[in-house]
Amino acid sequence: MSTWHGRVRMQRRGISLLVILWLDKFGAQRHDRRGASIRYADKRALRALECAVCREPVRRLSEYLNA
């Protein structure tokens, strides 16, 4: 996370840096029309992530992929 605000929100929500890295590498992206991009885990991203790291870690951390 590159901003102070982002790190604080990540800590308050209990989101690990691993989840952020997964979303950055595998997540889908859309723009919010205000200059920011939103990363999220859609079905395609989850399948790619499961192929890369196996199913169990993804299952355990899946609740944080929608944060």
N, C-alpha and C positions, 0 to 999 in steps of 0.2 A: 504494500500500500504506500503510495507516494506522498500523501498529504497527512498533516496532523489530524484533521477532522476525520479522515478515512480510518486512520489507526484507532482513534478513540471509538468510533462507531463499531469497528470490528471487535474491539475488546468488550464493549458493552453488550454486543449481541452474542459473544462467545464463538465467533467464527475464527477458525484457525488459518494460518498463513497457507497451509496446504490446500485448503478449499479455494482460497483466492487464486493460487497458482493453477489449480485444476480448471477453474472457470476461465482464467486468462488463456489457457492453452486449448481447452476443448469446448468451452461454452459458446453458445450462439450470441450474436451481438445485434443490438438495434440502437438507433439514435433517438434521443428524446426531444429533438427539435429546439433544444436550448444550448447545444454545444457539448453535451455529455453523451457518453455511450453507456449502454446498460448491457451487462453480461448476465446470462442466465443459462440454466441447464435444461435443454429440451431433450426429447427422446433420442435424437441423433447424437447429441453430446454425451448423454449417459451411456449409450452403447459404445461409443468410441473410447470413453473413459474406462469402461469395464474391460474392453479388449486390451487396453494399455496396462492397467494395474490390477486386474481381476475383480471379481464381483463383490467379495466380502468387504473390503475397505470402502467401496462406493456405497454399499448398503448401509454401513454403519454411519457414514457421514452425509447421507443423502438429505437429511432434514436441513442441513446447513447450506446445501446447494441452492435452495430457494430463498435464502435470507436476503 
